[in-house]
Amino acid sequence: MGLNFSSFFCLRNGSHPPSPPPYPGLGDLPENCVADVLGHLSPVEICRLARLNRAFRGASWADFVWDSKLPSNYRVLVQRLFGDFVRITSKREIYTKLCQQNPLDDGNKKVWLDKHSGGVCLTISSMDLRITGIDDRRYWNRISTEESRFYTVAYLQQVWWFEVGGEVDFPFPPGSYSLYFRLQLGRTSKRFGRRICNLEHVHGWNIKPVQFQLWTSDGNFNVDARNESTRIKFSMTQIDCTHTKGGLCLDAVMICPVEYEQISQCR
């Protein structure tokens, strides 16, 4: 009977039944074993391996895989960014949502989790900065641009007293952070599809130095686990009135972990 059945299968299909593989494959690994391996990899590597097969895909959703990838205060971040009305079912989903450009304070701030370093980054639009003379179009203009995360920059035409400042109170996770002003000398435009920068009105910046200052609630910019929230004040000034300054685009202020800066330079 076994011989007849084998002959019938061969007759109907033109080939013999497939033989079982001599050795187990990746698809035969238990999900809990795969999850133990994934827990030692970076989030980018986990997501890549999740495309291999069903076992890796299922293991990539295990909560304990993402425990070490999320910021230690991720619950506070979720509350601050999404409130009580968003139901998030897994830690992988939390990580995914935090990696998005999440708007804050009417969209004038954006917060995201860098998928390579796992650090929390925050950027503040020029709309949310204190800029001396911003309401006087003789000195400043708002310019629309696709080169900004906020699609607008503040353009300085000419001013004697240059002063920009701001502050933020945010639950940064423990770590060391850097603060940057995102600036550009000259005004960018496009001609025949090519990006060009007009430096015609740039002047006054090589005469006296610009002063950058930073104040934090504990006197430094190393956030530890005791800090539920850190208040930061910052400024950029050039208030020597012996000459005018002009031709500067002010986009935003960015706060990010030191690790983010190092990884960005390596990309």
KEKOLGU-242086 format. One line per field, with one value per residue (C-alpha): x negated, y negated, z negated. Coordinates in steps of 0.25 Angstrom, whole numbers, padded with zeros to 4 digits. Each point is the difference from the previous one (the first is absolute). Layout:
px = X,...;
py = Y,...;
pz = Z,...;
% end
This chain:
px = 0000,-0011,-0007,0013,0003,-0015,0002,0013,-0006,-0011,0010,0009,-0011,-0012,-0009,-0002,0004,-0010,-0010,-0001,-0013,-0011,-0003,0009,0001,0002,0015,-0001,-0005,0010,0004,-0005,-0014,0001,0004,-0012,-0009,0008,-0001,-0015,0001,0003,0015,-0004,-0006,0012,0009,-0008,0000,0015,0001,-0007,0012,0012,-0009,-0008,0012,0007,-0012,-0002,0013,-0004,0000,-0013,-0007,0003,-0002,-0015,0003,0010,-0004,0001,0011,0008,0013,-0002,-0004,0013,0008,-0006,0001,0013,0008,0010,0008,-0010,0001,-0014,0001,-0015,-0014,-0004,0012,-0005,-0014,0006,0009,-0012,-0009,0010,-0001,0010,0005,0001,0005,0009,-0010,-0011,-0009,-0002,-0005,-0005,-0009,-0012,0001,-0015,-0004,0013,-0001,0011,-0002,0008,0000,0007,0005,-0004,0014,-0001,-0013,-0001,-0006,-0002,0007,0007,0013,-0007,-0001,-0011,-0009,0006,0008,0007,-0004,0006,-0009,0000,-0014,0005,0008,0010,0000,-0003,-0013,-0002,-0009,-0007,-0002,-0007,-0001,-0009,0005,0000,0006,0007,0004,0009,0003,0006,0004,0000,-0002,-0013,-0005,-0013,-0013,-0008,0005,-0004,0008,-0002,0006,0003,-0005,-0004,-0006,0007,0014,0002,0008,0001,-0003,0003,0001,-0013,-0002,-0007,-0004,0001,-0011,0003,0005,-0010,-0008,-0005,-0002,-0015,-0002,0004,0002,0014,0003,0007,0005,0007,0006,0006,0008,-0012,-0011,-0005,0006,-0002,0014,0001,0011,0004,0004,0015,-0001,-0011,0001,-0009,-0003,-0008,-0004,-0008,-0004,-0008,0004,-0012,0007,-0012,0004,0012,0002,0008,0002,0002,0011,0004,0007,0001,-0007,-0003,-0003,-0005,-0009,-0015,0001,0010,-0011,-0011,0009,0005,-0015,-0002,0011;
py = 0000,-0009,0003,-0003,-0013,-0005,0004,-0007,-0013,0001,0002,-0012,-0010,0004,0001,0006,-0006,-0010,0006,-0007,-0008,0007,-0011,-0010,-0014,-0014,0002,0012,-0008,-0003,-0014,-0002,0004,-0010,-0011,0003,-0003,-0012,-0006,-0002,-0007,-0015,-0004,-0001,0014,0006,-0006,0005,0014,0000,0001,0014,0009,0001,0004,-0012,-0009,0005,-0001,-0014,-0004,0006,-0011,0004,-0002,-0015,-0002,-0004,-0008,-0010,-0012,0003,-0011,0004,0000,-0014,-0003,0007,-0008,-0013,0002,0009,-0003,0010,0002,0009,0015,0006,0015,0004,-0005,0001,-0009,-0010,0000,-0002,-0012,-0006,0000,-0008,-0015,-0003,-0014,-0007,-0014,-0003,0006,-0010,0011,0014,0012,0013,0012,0003,0014,0002,-0006,0002,-0015,-0010,-0012,-0013,-0011,-0014,-0009,-0014,-0003,0004,-0008,-0014,-0009,-0015,-0007,0012,-0008,-0011,0003,-0010,0010,0014,0008,0014,0008,0013,0011,0015,0001,-0002,0011,-0012,-0005,-0014,-0007,-0014,-0009,-0012,-0011,-0010,-0003,-0007,0008,0015,0008,0014,0008,0011,0010,0014,0009,0015,0013,0004,0014,0001,-0003,-0011,-0010,-0010,-0012,-0006,-0012,0003,-0012,-0003,-0012,-0005,0003,0013,0001,0009,-0003,0010,0010,-0002,-0005,-0014,-0009,-0015,-0006,-0015,-0005,0008,-0010,-0004,0014,-0001,-0012,0004,0014,0006,0005,0013,0003,0011,0001,0013,0003,0007,-0008,0010,0008,0014,0005,0011,0009,-0009,-0011,0002,-0012,-0009,-0015,-0006,-0014,-0005,-0012,-0005,-0015,-0010,-0013,-0009,-0012,-0005,0007,0007,0015,0007,0011,0011,0011,0006,0013,0007,0004,0015,0007,0015,0010,-0001,0015,-0006,-0010,0011,0010,-0012,-0003,0015,0001;
pz = 0000,-0003,0013,0008,-0007,0003,0014,0001,-0006,0010,0011,-0004,-0003,0008,-0012,-0013,-0013,-0005,-0010,-0014,-0001,-0006,-0010,-0008,0006,-0006,0001,-0009,-0012,-0011,-0001,-0015,0005,0011,-0009,-0009,0012,0005,-0014,0002,0014,0003,0004,0015,0000,-0007,0010,0012,-0006,-0003,0016,0000,-0004,-0009,-0012,0000,0003,-0012,-0009,0004,-0007,-0013,-0011,-0007,0013,0000,-0015,0002,0012,-0005,-0009,-0015,-0001,0012,-0008,-0003,0014,0005,-0009,0004,0015,0001,-0013,-0005,0012,0008,-0002,0003,-0001,0001,-0003,0014,0004,-0010,0006,0014,-0005,-0007,0012,0008,0001,-0012,-0001,-0013,-0004,0012,0009,-0003,-0006,0005,-0008,0005,-0004,0009,0005,0000,-0013,-0008,-0005,-0001,0008,0000,0010,-0003,0012,0002,-0002,-0015,-0002,-0006,0011,-0002,0011,0007,0001,0008,0015,0002,-0008,0001,0009,-0001,0013,0004,0003,0002,-0006,-0014,-0009,-0002,0014,-0004,-0005,-0005,0009,-0005,0010,-0009,-0014,-0011,-0012,0003,-0011,0000,-0012,-0005,-0010,-0001,-0012,0005,-0007,0007,-0003,-0008,0008,0006,0010,0010,0005,0014,0007,0014,0008,0014,0006,0012,0006,0008,0012,0012,0015,0011,-0011,-0006,-0014,-0001,-0012,0001,-0008,0004,-0013,-0009,-0008,-0014,-0006,0002,-0009,-0014,-0005,-0003,-0014,-0003,-0014,-0006,-0014,-0006,-0013,-0007,0006,0011,0011,-0005,-0003,-0011,-0005,-0011,0010,0004,0009,0004,0002,0011,0004,0011,0008,0012,0000,0007,-0007,0004,0007,0007,0013,0006,0003,0011,0009,-0010,0001,-0014,0001,-0014,-0012,-0002,-0013,0002,-0007,0002,0006,0011,0004,0001,0008,0009,0004,0003,0010;
% end
